[in-house]
Amino acid sequence: MSNNQVIEDQVASLEKLVESLQVKVAYQDDTIETLNQTIIRQQKSIQDINYNLEKLVEKIKAMPESDSPGSNDIELPPHY
């Protein structure tokens, strides 16, 4: 085998390696973009949940306090 043939074989091997790495990087880029979009959607959901939680806390704090729930809303009938 001549030196030229050895060099050509090494170049071909390196070209295959580079191509393989390019394919892996392309898949990783796609995966990263997919994960990024998932994180964006989840962050929006978390913000919505936090907003709703804050509103619920405000409603609960605004409710009148009583010893038993609903005790002021029920009128008891007179006893004979």
N, C-alpha and C positions, 0 to 999 in steps of 0.2 A: 504494500500500500504506500503510495507516495505522500509526501507532505501536503500537497494540494488536496488530496482526497481526505486526509485526516482533518484538515482545516474546514473543508466543505461539510464533513460530517458533524463537526463541532458547531459550525454555524447553523446547520439545519436543526440540531438538537436545541440550541439556544433559541432559535425562532419558535420551535414548538413550545418551549418553556414560556417564552414571552406571551405567546398566544393564549396559553393556558392561564397565565396570570391575568391577562386582560379579560378573559371570560369570567374569572372569579371576581375581579373588581367590578365588572358590570353587574353581576348578581348581587354583590354586596351593596352597590349603589342603590339598586332597586329595593333591596331589603331595608336599607336605612331610610329611604323615602317612605316606604310603607309604614315603618315604625314611627317615623315623624308624624305622618298623618294620623296614626292611631293616638299618639300622645296629644296632638292638637284636639282631637275629638274628646278624649278623656278629660283634658283640662277644661274644656267647655262644659262638660257634664258636671265636673266638680264645682265649677263656678255656679252653675244653675242650682245644684244641691245646696251649696253654702248660702246662696241668696234665699232659697225657700226655707232653710233652717233659721236664718235670721228673722224672716217674717213670722215664722211660727213662734219663735222666742218672744218677739214683740207682742204677738197676740196673747200668749200665755201670761206675760207680765201685765198686760192691760186687763186681764180678767179679774173680777172682784174675788177677794179671798173669802172663804167661808169654812166653817168647821166641817161640814159635810157637803159633798158636791150636790148642787141642785136643791139644797134644803130651802132656799128662799123662793124657789119657783113653784113649789107644791103647796097648795092650800089644803090643810087637813080638814076633813069633815067633822062637824061637832059630834060629840059622843052623848048618848042619851042615858 
